[in-house]
Amino acid sequence: DHLDKPTLRRIATEKTTLITARRTGRLIPGGFGNVIELDWDHSLSFRGLHLSAIRPAHWGARTAIDRHRGFNSYILRDGSPSGHAHGVLMAGDTAYTDAFNKIGNLALAVMGIGAYEPWAHAHATPEETWDMFCASGAERLLPIHHSTFPLGDEHVDEPIQRLLAAAGSDVDRVIRAGIGDVWAA
């Protein structure tokens, strides 16, 4: 959701289409073949991939007075929206929300677990993330937004420790690959 311009510039090519939230297309650096804005509760199919935008509990402001930007979570599925293929939920930054409840047919939920102190109004705690993951119906959780560098006031190792405690006997549903590691089911 942060639209990191140096990263976007590195992946920009005339052959690349970028999907972004409403009212953010002008923030995207040049070089992309196409930029498509996708609003909440809208979907599109693109080259065999079906994307649906969901509204997380966050915000899209880029400055103190910039309150009109969009922000999305996404569901990605191979094929049609009614297909039986397992999908991936890319939640992005979000506070606790019921927006992901009972999505179903999800192989993976990618959800943030850090930067909740002092920003619990915008970033879920690890326990809230576990609850949202369970409510989504996903098979596995890939926790992100933690353990790399201080993002909030919590200790850098605290989010993953709290998540694993919340998972309890279902801890095997949490993907615990380190940075740069490859994980396979």
N, C-alpha and C positions, 0 to 999 in steps of 0.2 A: 504493500500500500504506500510505500514511501517513494516510489518512482525514482530510484537511485540513478541519476543521470549518467554518471560514469559507466555503470553497468549497462544501462540501456544503449549508450553509444557503442559499447563493445559488441553488442549482439545485433545492431542495426544493419540490415542489408535490404536491397530493393526486393529480395525474394521473401522477406520476413513480414508477416502480418502480426500486429500487436493488438491484443484485446485489453481494454482498460475500462475503468469506471466512467460513468457519465460526467461530463464537464471536466475531464482531465486530459483530453486529447491534445490541447494546446500546450500542455506541460511536457509532452513527449519530445525528445530531441529528434531532429530530422534524420533521414536515412532509411526509414522503414518504407516498405512498399505500400503498406496500408495500415491505418490505425482505425480500429473499430471501438466505439464506446458502447458499453452494455450496461443497462440500468437494472436495478433490482427487479426480481421476478420476471426477467426476460431471459430468453435462451437463444442460442444460435447453433447451427451445425456448420462445421468448417473442416473440410478434408477428412471426413470420417470421425471427427471428434465432436461430441455434443457438449456445449458449455452452458451452464445455468448460473446466473448471478443471484446471490442471496444477500440480504442486508444483515451485516454483523452489528454488534453493539460497539461502535467506534466512531470515528469522525474522519472527514476528508480534508480538513483545513491544511493549508500549506503555510499560512501566516496567521497572525492574530486576528485579522479582519477577513480572512478568506474562508467564509462559511458555506459556500455554495458548491463545493467539489463533492463528487461522488466517492464512494469507497465500497468495495465488494469483497465477499467471500465467493468461492466458485465451487461448483460440482462439475467434474469432468467425467464423461463416460464415452466409451468406445461405441459408436453406432447411434441409434435413435434414442430419444429420451425415454421411450417406453421399452427399450431393449432390456434384456436380462443381464447384460454385462455388468460386472462389478465396477463401481466408480470410485473416484477419489474426491474427497472433500478437502479443499484448500481454504481453511478458515481465515488465515491471515490474522491480523491483530483484532481482538474482540474482547469485550468484557463478557460476563455471563449473559447468555441469551438462550431462548428456546427456539431460535431460528433454525437450528440443525436437528430438531427432534424428528425422529422417525423418517429420516430420508430414505433409509433402506438400500439394499444392494450396494453397500460401500465396502470395498476391500480395505480402504485406508482413509484415515482422517489425519490430516496434517494440521496441528494446532499449537499455538503458542502457550508457553507455561511461565514466562518470566515477565519482569518489569511491572509487577502488580503493586509494588511499594514504591511510591505513593500513588500509583495510577490504577487502582482496582476498578475505577469507573470506566477504564478503557482497555484493561488487560486482565483477563481472568486469572484467578489464583490456580495453582496446580490442582487443587481439589475440585474447583469449578470446571476446569478443563476436563478432568476425569468424568464428571457428571455429564457434561455436554457430549463427550465422546460416547459414553454408554447410551445416552438418549438418541444419538445419531444412528445407531445400529451398525456402525462400522466394525470390521473384524479386528483391525489393528490401529494403534495410535503411533504416529511419528511426532514426538514433541520437538518443537522448535522454539527459537526466541529465548535461549537460555545457555548458560555454562560456557560462553565464549569470552565475554567481557562484561563488566558491570553495566546493566541496562537500567536498573532501578536501585533502590536502597537495600534490597535483600542480598545476602551473600551469594556469590556466583554459583555455588553448588546447591543452594537451598531449593530451587524449583524442582530439580530432578529428584532429589531426596523426598520431597513432599509428594510428588506425583507417584513415585514407586510405593510410598506408604499408602496413598489413597487407593492404588490399584490392588493392594493386598494380595489375595490368592490368584488374581487375574494378571499379575505382573508380566506374564509371558505374552500378553497382548500389546505390551509397550515395546517399541523398537528402540533399542539402546545402542545404536551405532554412533561411533565417535566421528568427529569432523574428518572428512576424507575417507572414511571407511565405506566399504560396500556391504550391504546387508541383503541376504536372500532368505526367503521363507523355507 
